[in-house]
Amino acid sequence: MNDSEKLLKEMGQRIVELRKQKGLTQDELSEMASVTSQMISYAELGKKAIRPENLCKLSKALGVSSDYLLTGELIDKDYLLLQDKLQILPTDKIKHIEDIIDSCIKLTK
């Protein structure tokens, strides 16, 4: 497997993971991203490269940066998207999220 094929396969795995985390079918994600369900299927299988405009649509629908889909690395935009989600929550729920984050940090030590 060459580098390009590996990149497509890894990106496909990230798309599947994010889609499933959001409880979406391929059809639902394709509607949200205004792309075909066939494109989603090919992308998840790592069979075809995604056109830049579709990568942007897909990353927006999944709530992550295009960089994350491509590389798996979080960038500032990903943290800002998380911050936007936190600002929607009522104050009492923020403490629960903080506790979860603290527990996760402890698990990584």
PEFEN-V129886 format. One line per field, one symbol per residue. ss: DSSP state (H for helix, E for strand, L for the rest). psi: psi as a letter, one per 40 degrees, with the letter a starting at -180 (. if undefined). burial: # if it has 24 or more other C-alpha atoms within 12 Angstrom, else .. A space follows every 10 residues. Layout:
ss=???
psi=???
burial=???
This chain:
ss=LLHHHHHHHH HHHHHHHHHH HLLLLHHHHH HHHLLLHHHH HHHHHLLLLL LHHHHHHHHH HHLLLHHHHH HLLLLHHHHH HHHHHHHHLL HHHHHHHHHH HHHHHHHHL
psi=hidddddddd dddddddddd defiiddddd ddefiidddd ddddefdiih iddddddddd defiiddddd dehhiddddd ddddddedii dddddddddd ddddddde.
burial=......#### ######.##. .....#..## .##.#...## ######..## ....#.#### ######.### .......... .......... .......... .........
